[in-house]
Amino acid sequence: MTENEANQSAEEQEKKVQSEIEETLAGAGIGMWTMVLMNDGRSMLYANKKMNALLGTTDDLSPEDRYVKWIAGITEESQQATAEYMETIRRDGKAEVIYTWMHPTRGLLHIRCGGVRDRSFTDGIKVRGYHQDITAVRNAEQAHKEKLREQDSVIKAVSSIYFIVCIFDLQTGKVRVIKEGDTFRKPAQNADYEAGKTIENVINDCVVEEDREQMRRFYNLDRLAEKLRTEKSVSKDFRDTLYGWCRITAIPVRTDEESELTRILIGVQEIDEEKKEEIKTSGETVLSVESAKVTALCWEQGGTTWSFHRGDDGWQYDDDAEFPVSDSAMDALLEPFRSLSAAFTIENAEDLGRYGLDEPTCTITLTTDDETYTVKLGDHSTMDSQRYMDIGDGNVYLAVSDPLDAYDVELEDLIANDDVPYFDEVSQIRFAGSEDYSVIYDENGKSICADDVYFTADGKPLDTSRVNSYISVLRYLELTDYVTYRVTDEELSAYGLDDPELSVSVDYTDDGTSDTFVLHISRDPAEKKLPQMRRMRILRTLPPMRVWANSKIIYQISGSSYRSLMAADYNDLRHQEIFSGEF
């Protein structure tokens, strides 16, 4: 072969590739254009047939009139974006924009447009680019708004979308790389490779281990070709070891004379930021269980099993029927499964060990009258903060929200603690301790100050602000740190509560209902027997003290709360000021 013949052969090969690209672009609804902005002020827009069809113009329209028609169709809200797009091309040499454009007959369209400046043109600005109507995609599915378009050597702006573009020949079993990326380790462009080997190499080298199984299923060319006979495109999201989240899309390229699919175009694009944001804000509900219908809840974590069932009087702990279970705490444990959402699905997962689901971090079982649900929680994704989970349907899901967050609890977190009433109105407080006396609310009592409303039983006025402060100490006392939840007489004695240092009884009205709240306070008996100076040192160090609210639960409170509660003698609540004799 002579050098001339070789050049002709190369030229024919290039024309063949260009023809394939043109055909594919037209099939994807992409028009080609060239814009020339002359230094003398003239503006021209040249278009191929597909571009004219997208603009609603004819081939015989002058480039100047075509430019005017395109400018006039840009909507007001998109004018700034297109202006910035042109400025970016002027400055950087390439850009892409999505804008709205008013078609003369079809109405408002969403357009994706990309262009590359020809730096060799010196009489103004010359840009070559593409124009694609993405209205249907935009309106149908945001995640797939970037419908596949062909990479070609003329429109370099497409490289900002797809870093891999290749064509699989179903007849020869070869793959041609039209645009290469790091994933292919930069092979010679337009070279043909054996499809099966190329697919396996790419999957093993570039796809994260957890996603390799599903990518092999996606790359099953026979299965893929069957889908593309009825679908315009097939896409799958996966995680690349280098680029993070990516989207691979397959579209039919060309059929033979019998309309049989012969080629598949594959494009790969980066969607890492988009996908991570999508994972944060959305997800498909894969399991929904009404909390009220759950009759039993069990979970196993770290070798420990927790088991509860719902009885006639509420939830019960299977290992100890006396444990007072908090219904609200159980509702919190059931809440993740009211609408369990998945950000990503690995269909028909076979090797659960890849996701840490062969030996789950936690296994949660929910039982209703009709069905039992088992949810296994595995490892976190290597690329994201989301956790893998298995609900028993053969798939592995990436959870939008980690259910395990709700199960970071200890037994004491599930106890139904006593509630301290709000004390809307207090009519009487009775103290039994170092002093035994009562505090009576009486708006008409003989007072020292005009605002005196609290008096002892024998009529001595008390400082209203001090009494209210003491009521606030009671009202906001936190009974959360339990010592025992099934107190016995022996335990009462051991904690010094058989003979408490102080007992407080509050007669109150709350939301129209009258009741009495009783609280017993004490230190350990050994501490009470210490000499006075030693007791003072203990009080200064504020050790944990015990209180008992006449239930079966004894609580531990801080030393500061103890001191505030014990400040209940008459001298603590009386007026501290010295009044003159002239009342």
C-alpha positions in Angstrom: 0.0 0.0 0.0 1.4 3.4 -1.0 1.5 6.3 1.3 -1.3 8.0 -0.6 -3.5 4.9 -0.4 -2.8 4.7 3.3 -3.8 8.3 3.8 -7.0 7.7 1.8 -7.8 4.7 4.0 -7.3 6.7 7.1 -9.5 9.5 5.7 -12.3 7.0 4.9 -12.0 5.5 8.4 -12.3 9.0 9.9 -15.3 9.8 7.6 -16.9 6.5 8.8 -16.5 7.4 12.4 -17.8 10.9 11.8 -20.8 9.5 10.0 -21.5 7.1 12.9 -21.3 10.0 15.3 -23.6 12.2 13.2 -26.1 9.4 12.9 -26.0 8.8 16.6 -26.3 12.5 17.5 -29.3 12.9 15.2 -30.9 9.9 16.7 -30.4 11.4 20.2 -32.1 14.6 19.1 -28.9 16.6 18.9 -28.4 19.3 16.2 -25.0 20.6 15.1 -24.3 24.3 14.6 -21.5 26.8 14.0 -21.8 30.4 15.2 -19.6 33.2 13.8 -19.5 36.6 15.5 -17.5 38.8 13.1 -15.4 41.8 14.3 -17.4 44.0 11.9 -20.6 43.2 13.9 -22.2 40.6 11.8 -23.5 37.5 13.5 -24.2 34.2 11.7 -25.5 30.8 12.8 -25.0 27.8 10.5 -26.9 24.6 11.2 -27.2 21.0 9.9 -30.6 19.6 9.1 -31.3 18.3 12.6 -30.4 21.8 14.1 -32.8 23.5 11.6 -35.6 21.1 12.7 -35.0 21.9 16.3 -35.1 25.6 15.6 -38.2 25.3 13.4 -36.3 26.9 10.5 -35.4 25.8 6.9 -32.1 24.9 5.3 -32.4 27.9 3.0 -32.7 30.5 5.8 -29.7 32.8 5.8 -27.1 32.4 8.6 -27.8 36.0 9.7 -31.6 35.4 10.0 -31.1 32.1 11.7 -28.9 33.8 14.4 -31.6 36.5 14.9 -34.3 33.8 15.2 -32.2 31.9 17.8 -31.6 35.0 19.9 -35.3 36.0 19.7 -36.4 32.6 21.1 -34.3 32.8 24.3 -36.6 33.4 27.2 -36.1 36.4 29.4 -35.2 34.3 32.4 -32.5 32.5 30.4 -30.9 35.6 28.8 -28.4 36.1 31.6 -27.4 32.4 31.6 -26.8 32.4 27.8 -24.9 35.6 28.1 -22.6 34.1 30.7 -22.3 31.0 28.6 -21.0 33.0 25.6 -18.7 35.0 27.9 -17.3 31.7 29.2 -16.6 30.5 25.7 -14.9 33.8 24.9 -12.7 33.5 28.0 -12.1 29.8 28.4 -12.7 28.3 25.0 -15.6 26.0 25.9 -18.8 25.9 27.9 -22.2 24.3 28.3 -25.5 25.7 29.4 -29.1 24.6 29.9 -31.7 27.3 29.1 -35.3 27.7 28.0 -36.2 28.6 24.4 -39.5 29.4 22.7 -40.1 27.2 19.6 -42.4 28.8 17.0 -44.8 25.8 17.0 -43.8 23.5 20.0 -43.8 26.2 22.6 -41.4 26.4 25.6 -38.4 24.0 25.3 -35.5 23.1 27.7 -32.3 23.1 25.7 -28.8 21.8 26.5 -26.2 23.6 24.5 -22.4 23.2 24.4 -19.8 24.8 22.3 -16.0 25.0 21.6 -14.3 28.1 20.3 -12.1 27.8 17.2 -9.0 29.6 18.3 -7.6 29.5 14.7 -10.3 31.9 13.6 -9.0 35.5 13.9 -11.7 37.7 12.2 -14.0 37.4 15.3 -15.3 34.5 17.3 -16.1 31.1 15.8 -17.8 28.5 17.9 -18.9 25.0 17.0 -21.4 23.2 19.1 -24.5 21.1 19.6 -28.1 21.9 20.5 -30.3 19.3 22.2 -34.0 19.4 23.2 -34.1 17.9 26.7 -37.7 19.0 27.5 -39.1 15.5 27.9 -36.3 14.3 30.0 -36.4 17.5 32.1 -40.1 17.1 32.8 -40.1 13.3 33.2 -37.1 12.6 35.4 -34.5 15.0 36.8 -32.0 12.3 37.4 -31.9 11.5 33.7 -32.1 15.0 32.3 -28.7 14.4 30.7 -29.8 12.0 28.1 -27.0 10.4 26.2 -25.4 12.2 23.4 -22.5 11.2 21.2 -18.9 12.2 21.7 -17.4 13.5 18.5 -14.0 15.0 17.7 -15.6 18.2 16.5 -17.7 19.0 19.7 -15.1 18.9 22.4 -17.6 20.4 24.9 -19.2 17.0 25.2 -16.1 15.8 27.1 -17.3 17.9 30.0 -20.2 15.5 30.3 -18.8 12.0 29.5 -15.4 10.9 30.3 -15.9 7.5 28.7 -17.7 7.0 25.3 -17.5 3.7 23.5 -19.5 1.6 21.0 -20.1 -2.2 21.5 -20.5 -4.1 18.2 -22.9 -7.0 19.0 -22.0 -8.8 15.8 -18.2 -8.8 16.2 -18.0 -8.8 20.0 -15.7 -5.9 19.8 -15.7 -2.5 21.6 -14.5 0.7 20.1 -13.4 3.5 22.4 -14.4 6.8 21.0 -13.4 8.8 24.0 -11.1 7.5 26.5 -10.6 8.3 30.2 -8.5 7.1 33.1 -10.9 4.2 33.5 -9.6 2.7 30.3 -6.0 3.6 31.2 -6.0 5.7 28.0 -5.9 3.1 25.2 -5.4 4.2 21.6 -8.5 6.1 20.4 -10.8 4.2 18.0 -9.0 0.9 18.6 -11.1 -2.2 18.8 -10.9 -4.5 21.8 -12.5 -7.8 22.8 -15.7 -6.8 24.6 -15.8 -9.4 27.3 -12.2 -9.0 28.4 -12.5 -5.2 28.4 -15.6 -5.2 30.5 -14.1 -7.5 33.1 -10.9 -5.5 33.3 -12.7 -2.2 33.8 -15.0 -3.7 36.4 -12.2 -5.2 38.4 -9.9 -2.2 38.2 -12.3 0.7 38.5 -15.6 -0.3 40.1 -15.8 -0.5 43.9 -16.1 -4.0 45.1 -19.6 -3.7 46.4 -20.9 -2.6 43.0 -19.1 -5.1 40.8 -21.8 -7.7 40.8 -24.5 -5.4 39.6 -22.2 -3.9 36.9 -21.5 -7.4 35.5 -25.3 -7.8 35.2 -25.6 -4.4 33.5 -22.8 -5.3 31.0 -24.6 -8.6 30.0 -24.8 -7.5 26.3 -27.5 -10.0 25.4 -29.7 -8.8 28.2 -28.8 -5.2 27.5 -29.7 -5.5 23.8 -33.0 -7.1 24.7 -33.9 -4.1 26.9 -32.8 -1.6 24.2 -35.2 -3.1 21.7 -38.0 -1.5 23.6 -36.3 1.3 25.6 -34.6 4.4 24.3 -31.8 4.1 26.9 -30.8 2.1 30.0 -28.9 3.7 32.9 -27.3 2.5 36.1 -25.5 4.4 38.8 -22.4 2.9 40.3 -19.3 3.9 42.2 -15.9 4.3 40.5 -12.8 4.0 42.6 -11.4 7.2 41.1 -14.4 9.3 40.3 -16.9 8.4 43.0 -20.5 8.1 41.9 -20.9 7.7 38.1 -23.8 7.0 35.8 -23.4 4.6 32.9 -25.9 4.9 30.1 -26.5 2.6 27.1 -28.5 3.6 24.0 -29.0 1.9 20.6 -26.8 3.2 17.9 -27.7 1.5 14.6 -29.8 -1.4 13.3 -29.2 -3.5 10.2 -31.6 -3.8 7.3 -33.9 -6.1 9.3 -34.1 -3.5 12.1 -32.1 -5.6 14.5 -29.9 -3.9 17.0 -26.3 -4.2 16.0 -24.5 -1.6 18.2 -24.8 -0.1 21.7 -23.3 3.1 22.7 -22.0 3.4 26.3 -21.4 6.7 28.0 -20.1 7.2 31.5 -20.4 10.5 33.4 -19.5 11.8 36.8 -22.5 12.5 39.1 -20.7 12.3 42.5 -21.9 15.7 43.9 -25.4 15.3 42.4 -25.8 11.7 43.7 -24.6 12.6 47.2 -27.1 15.4 47.4 -29.8 13.1 46.0 -29.0 10.5 48.7 -29.4 13.1 51.4 -32.7 14.4 50.2 -34.6 11.5 48.6 -35.1 7.8 48.6 -37.5 5.0 47.7 -39.5 3.5 50.5 -38.6 -0.2 50.7 -40.3 -1.1 53.9 -43.3 0.4 55.8 -44.6 -1.0 59.1 -47.1 0.9 61.2 -45.8 1.2 64.7 -49.3 0.6 66.2 -49.4 -2.8 64.6 -46.1 -4.1 65.9 -46.7 -6.6 68.7 -43.0 -7.6 69.3 -39.6 -6.1 68.8 -36.3 -7.8 69.0 -32.8 -6.8 68.1 -29.4 -8.5 68.4 -26.2 -6.4 68.5 -22.7 -7.1 69.7 -23.7 -10.5 71.0 -26.6 -9.1 73.1 -30.2 -9.7 72.4 -33.0 -7.3 73.4 -36.6 -8.5 73.2 -39.9 -6.7 74.0 -43.5 -7.5 73.4 -46.7 -5.4 73.6 -49.1 -6.4 76.3 -52.5 -5.2 77.4 -50.9 -2.5 79.6 -48.2 -1.5 77.1 -44.7 -2.7 76.3 -43.0 -5.3 78.4 -39.3 -6.4 78.6 -39.1 -10.1 78.0 -36.2 -10.6 80.4 -37.9 -8.8 83.3 -41.6 -8.3 83.4 -41.1 -5.8 86.3 -39.1 -3.4 84.1 -41.2 -0.3 83.4 -40.9 0.1 79.6 -41.4 3.6 78.1 -44.0 3.5 75.3 -42.5 6.6 73.8 -39.0 5.1 73.8 -40.4 2.0 72.0 -42.1 4.3 69.5 -38.8 5.9 68.8 -37.3 2.4 68.1 -40.1 1.6 65.6 -40.1 5.0 63.9 -37.3 4.2 61.3 -39.4 1.4 59.9 -42.6 3.5 59.4 -41.0 4.6 56.2 -37.6 2.9 55.6 -36.1 4.5 52.5 -33.2 3.4 50.2 -31.0 5.8 48.3 -29.5 3.0 46.2 -30.4 -0.5 45.3 -28.2 -3.4 44.5 -30.5 -5.9 42.9 -30.2 -9.6 43.4 -27.1 -9.3 45.6 -25.4 -12.7 45.9 -22.4 -12.1 48.1 -23.7 -10.5 51.2 -20.3 -10.5 52.8 -19.3 -7.6 50.5 -21.7 -5.5 52.4 -21.1 -6.8 55.9 -24.4 -8.6 55.9 -23.2 -12.1 56.3 -22.4 -11.2 59.9 -24.7 -8.1 60.4 -23.8 -5.3 62.8 -27.4 -5.5 64.0 -30.4 -7.7 63.2 -33.8 -6.2 64.0 -37.0 -8.2 64.0 -40.5 -6.7 64.0 -43.6 -8.8 64.5 -47.2 -8.0 63.7 -50.3 -10.1 63.8 -49.9 -10.8 60.1 -46.2 -10.9 59.4 -42.6 -10.9 60.7 -40.1 -8.5 59.3 -36.3 -8.9 59.6 -33.9 -6.1 58.8 -30.2 -6.7 58.8 -27.8 -3.8 59.0 -24.3 -4.2 57.6 -21.2 -2.0 56.9 -21.1 1.6 55.8 -20.5 2.1 52.1 -16.8 2.7 51.3 -17.8 5.8 49.3 -20.6 7.2 51.4 -21.7 7.5 55.0 -24.8 5.4 54.3 -25.3 1.9 55.7 -26.1 -1.3 53.8 -29.2 -3.1 54.8 -31.0 -6.3 53.9 -34.8 -6.7 54.3 -34.9 -10.2 52.9 -36.1 -9.6 49.4 -32.9 -10.6 47.7 -31.6 -7.0 47.3 -29.2 -4.9 49.2 -30.1 -1.3 50.0 -28.1 1.8 50.9 -30.1 3.4 53.6 -31.0 7.1 53.4 -31.1 7.3 57.2 -29.2 4.8 59.4 -31.8 2.8 61.5 -29.0 1.9 63.8 -28.9 5.5 65.1 -32.2 4.8 67.0 -30.7 1.7 68.5 -27.7 3.3 70.2 -29.5 2.8 73.6 -29.0 1.1 76.9 -31.7 -0.5 79.1 -31.9 2.6 81.2 -32.8 4.7 78.1 -36.0 2.6 77.7 -37.4 3.0 81.3 -40.6 4.8 81.9 -39.4 7.4 84.3 -41.7 9.1 86.7 -43.0 12.5 85.6 -42.8 15.5 87.8 -46.0 17.5 87.4 -45.9 21.0 86.2 -47.8 22.3 89.3 -50.0 24.8 87.5 -51.5 25.8 90.9 -50.0 24.8 94.3 -52.4 25.0 97.3 -50.2 23.4 100.0 -46.7 22.0 100.5 -46.0 19.7 103.5 -42.4 19.2 104.7 -41.3 16.4 107.0 -37.7 16.4 108.0 -35.6 18.5 110.2 -38.7 20.7 110.5 -42.3 19.5 110.1 -44.5 22.2 108.8 -46.8 23.2 106.0 -46.9 26.0 103.4 -50.4 27.2 102.6 -51.4 29.3 99.6 -53.7 32.1 100.8 -54.3 35.3 98.8 -56.1 36.9 101.7 -53.6 36.0 104.5 -52.1 38.6 106.8 -49.0 39.7 105.0 -45.9 41.7 105.6 -45.5 42.6 101.9 -48.3 43.3 99.4 -47.4 40.2 97.3 -47.3 37.7 100.2 -49.5 34.6 99.2 -47.7 31.8 101.1 -48.0 31.3 104.8 -47.2 28.6 107.4 -50.1 26.8 109.0 -49.9 29.1 112.0 -50.0 32.2 109.8 -46.4 33.2 109.4 -45.8 34.9 106.0 -43.2 33.5 103.7 -41.2 35.1 100.9 -43.3 34.5 97.7 -40.2 34.5 95.4 -38.4 32.0 97.6 -41.4 29.6 97.7 -41.9 29.9 93.9 -38.2 29.2 93.4 -38.5 26.1 95.5 -41.6 25.0 93.5 -39.5 25.5 90.3 -36.7 23.3 91.7 -39.4 20.5 92.1 -41.1 21.3 88.8 -37.9 21.0 86.7 -36.3 18.1 88.7 -35.0 15.5 86.2 -35.8 12.0 87.3 -33.8 10.1 84.7 -30.9 8.4 86.5 -32.4 5.4 88.2 -30.8 3.2 90.8 -33.4 0.5 90.9 -36.8 0.1 89.3 -38.3 -2.5 91.7 -37.5 -1.2 95.1 -37.9 -3.4 98.1 -38.1 -2.5 101.8 -34.5 -3.7 102.2 -33.4 -1.3 99.4 -35.3 1.6 100.9 -33.3 1.1 104.1 -30.0 0.6 102.3 -30.5 3.9 100.5 -31.7 5.7 103.6 -35.2 6.2 102.2 -37.0 4.2 104.9 -36.4 7.2 107.1 -35.7 10.0 104.6 -34.0 13.2 105.5 -36.9 15.1 103.9 -40.3 14.3 102.5 -42.1 16.8 100.3 -45.8 16.5 99.6 -47.3 19.0 97.1 -51.0 19.5 96.7 -51.5 21.0 93.2 -53.8 21.5 90.3 -52.6 20.8 86.8 -54.9 21.4 83.8 -57.9 21.4 86.1 -57.0 18.1 87.9 -56.1 18.1 91.6 -53.5 15.7 92.9 -50.6 15.2 95.3 -47.0 14.7 94.4 -44.7 13.1 97.0 -40.9 13.1 96.9 -38.5 11.6 99.5 -34.9 12.7 99.6 -32.0 11.2 101.4 -28.3 10.3 101.5 -26.9 6.9 102.2 -27.2 6.0 105.9 -23.4 5.8 106.3 -23.1 9.4 105.1 -25.8 10.6 107.5 -23.9 9.1 110.5 -20.7 11.0 109.8 -19.6 13.8 112.2 -20.8 17.3 111.3 -17.5 18.5 109.8 -17.2 15.4 107.6 -20.8 15.8 106.4 -20.0 19.4 105.4 -17.0 18.2 103.4 -19.3 15.7 101.6 -21.8 18.4 100.8 -19.2 20.6 99.4 -18.1 17.9 97.0 -21.7 17.5 95.9 -22.0 13.7 95.8 -24.9 11.9 94.1 -28.0 11.6 96.3 -31.1 9.5 96.1 -34.8 10.5 95.7 -37.9 8.4 95.7 -41.2 9.5 94.1 -43.4 6.9 95.7 -43.2 4.6 92.7 -41.0 1.5 92.4 -38.1 3.5 91.1 -35.3 5.2 93.1 -33.4 7.9 91.3 -30.0 9.3 91.8 -29.7 13.1 91.6 -26.7 15.5 91.7 -25.4 17.0 94.9 -26.5 20.5 93.7 -30.1 19.3 93.2 -30.0 17.7 96.7 -28.9 21.0 98.3 -31.6 22.9 96.5 -34.3 20.4 97.6 -33.0 20.4 101.2 -33.3 24.2 101.5 -36.9 23.8 102.7 -36.8 24.9 106.3 -38.8 27.8 107.5 -35.6 30.0 107.7 -34.9 29.1 104.0 -38.3 30.3 102.8 -39.1 33.2 105.1 -38.5 36.9 104.4 -34.8 37.6 104.8 -35.1 41.4 104.9 -35.5 43.5 108.0 -38.7 45.5 107.9 -39.4 48.8 109.7 -42.2 48.9 112.3 -44.4 51.1 110.2 -46.3 48.6 108.1 
